[in-house]
Amino acid sequence: MPIELGHFALILAGTIALAQSAVGFFFWRIGGRITSYLRQAAVLQFLLVLASFAALIQAFVLSDFSLKLAADYSYTLQPLLYKITAVWGNHEGSLLLWIVIMTGFGAAVAISGKNLPSDLLALVLAVQGALGAAFIAFSLFTSNPFARLFPSPLEGQDLNPILQDIGLAIHPPLLYLGYVGLSICFSFAVAALISGRIDAAWARWVRPWALGSWAFLTLGIAMGSYWAYYELGWGGWWFWDPVENASLMPWLAATALLHSAIVMEKRNALKVWTIFLAILAFSLSLLGMFLVRSGILTSVHSFASDPTRGMVILSMLMVVIGGAYGLFAWRAKSLRAGGLFAPISREGMLVVNNLFLATAVIAVLVGTLYPLVLEATNGVLISVGAPFFDLTFGVLMAPLLIIIPFGPFMAWKRGDFVAVTQRMAGAAGFTVLITIVLVMVSGGKISLASLGLLLGTWVGIGAIAEIVDRIKLGKVKFSQSWAHLKGVPRIAWTTMLAHFGVGIFVIGVVSVTAWEMEKVEEVAIGQTVEIAGYEVKMLDVSRRLEDNFVAEKVMFEVTSPWGWVTQTASEKRVYTASQIPTTEAGMLTYGFSQIYITLGDLSEDGVRVVRVWYKPFIILIWLGTLFMAGAGFLSLSDRRLRIGVPKSARAVAEPAE
Amino acid sequence: MTRKQKRFAVILGLGAVVILAVALILNALRDQIVFFYSPTELIERPALATDAIRIGGLVEEGSWIVEGSSNIFAITDGANSVKVTYPNLVPDLFREGQGVIAEGSLLADGTFLATNVLAKHDENFIPKEVEAAMKAQGIWKGDGEEYGSSSGSGASNSGGGSSSGGENQ
């Protein structure tokens, strides 16, 4: 019964969304009562979708296998957490999660948007309603999560063991918050194009949504990367898999959007470009959805799928891109660009940032779609892997990293390059010094990797240097600097934090890529593998019985170069219901570096192949992304940016609290 | 600088970056892509085997042996097979009779030295490329019964006569 109620609630939500969109588009000029109707509709729609999602969760928790989805993806002996996460461990359920988040964002705009101009708000909710209606229809007509199974089986098919992990509770919801949050920026862009309300205030209203979804997207991608790293047992953190690229492209576009919206807000310039980016970011989200769900790719992420779904998403993609960019082309001429500005200025730097990010999007897009296009046109099968992306994306990122620290140092309107360079001399000196130390520590040879370390350090130190310069540390009395420190506006702190995160991220990536070590050796109990000064000794093997899997557990004792002795376990599991084997890697963290151990099968003579990695500074990769995302959230709490504050952009320094 | 000159300088700068990006992409597309072949294509035209390629098919029944830390097996598309040496651990779901992709290079003796072996995390997986290669050889059979699979009439079941049901352990 609750399942039918859930199904009904979703249908109702769909009709409300349709009404919300129709009323919004026809009567947006009226405002007043219309707007309050739309706001109520958006909230109601969200509550109904939430109720239908709750019905689905309830069926999974109670292992009601008369629900086809639960029978396919759940199992009575799964721990409760995995019963719940199994709800979105499949196409139908994850689509409903997407809809929950989408309508949730719509409701959030409705609730928080009291201070928005009524015509803009009406249009935003109209677009959001149209998107909601489209996705709900997609769910109901092609991927109904509420389908029943009769007769209902006694036991379910179990969730894919790879997904039976806390990662499934974290990665998809965060990623969707990012993907779907971008739909709000999209709706704002379309609303702005229709109403003609494209100004600095618009940028100020959009920026919190862009910031929030960007921060969630950052976290979602990073957590996905970490999950793949520890769960798949391949030891890698990024594979340039098309589906990973599908999440990277909207991230790059959203990063560009964040920065161009600042220019639009402060200088009333880059308006057309900012709108373009807002549409692009969400279009790329939808492209990602298409790649994952159409069955066009085979990857860790692809769901069992059928071609109709792919066609539906493709048509949605066409309508969104075609409609929005059509509108864009039609209206963009009427938008007078703001005044042109000097290349050497804060906004000039932000334009260069956008230029590199946008070309990086193109590089990733080409690398991702080219194999598909080639296959479709002349049947040639190719794959585009890391070497392609290193030579395009990697090369394009290098100049961007060089200029990142310059941005915050430049004044708006007209920067003085010479003066800025002088102020950054100290940071440059520090950078060279630290790089020399880092290179010495990690082998002492000058190589491409040293250059990478130099770039990462430069970005990190440059970020801190801006604050140091701001408070005139060392130039005035310390007490005075301390006083200045309290006056540093939060936006400067968040900029520093985010850029610092980029810096240590780069250091992590470069270190792992250049100095990672791997050994594949046959080991018997009591024998050791030596790697990078660490001694990995196999202790013993035991069996472990859990409710839903049987594991063979191998204990290792790892002695670090400085004599610490710690233990870790690697496992080979076989899941009872599906008989799928998985490997759990044994991992030990030393500072920012890790030892990572996976197992092969036991051979007859009691010897086992063991694969051991030494991963220098790998933790910095995720620490860096956490800094970036943290900066995004912190920046959201800046009162000057809070939603619906239609005051002019006067730079009032606020205490950093 | 006059306003016009300034604008020209800006456009020149932007253009330079875009040209750089396009040049990088085209260059990388020429040199850095990896082609996929079936064992039959490889045997008929060994000249195809440039530096790094991917081959795919099924792991031939009875061909998989472990020698020290190396895995040696044959990849077959039904008509022909290629012997593969992989000096590393194979993925969890690597089994005889299962779809697999090996990335690496063809050695002078006609065997394939793999740098990476891909299998999927799903027991009913046949890589799309492998499926196409096997269809080309006319030996494609739809993969086994998938009870309650949400895919319904998925593309992977379109090959006609279905073989065994349940797990193929």
Interface residues (C-beta under 8 A of the other chain):
Chain A: K68 L69 A71 D72 N90 H91 E92 L149 P153 Q157 N160 I162 L232 G233 G295 L297 T298 V300 F303 A304 S305 D306 P307 L340 A342 P343 V352 L355 F356 T359 I362 A363 V366 G367 Y370 P371 V380 L381 I382 S383 V384 G385 P387 F388 L391 T392 V395 L396 V520 E521 E522 K572 S578 Q579 I580 P581 T582 T583 T598 L599 G600 D601 S603 V609 R611
Chain B: R3 K6 R7 A9 V10 G13 L14 V17 V18 L20 A21 L24 I25 N27 A28 L29 D31 Q32 I33 V34 F35 F36 Y37 R54 V66 G68 S69 P87 N88 L89 V90 D92 L93 E103 K120 H121 D122 E123 F125 P127 K128 E129 A132 Y147 G148 S149 S150 S151 G152 S153 G154 A155 E167 Q169
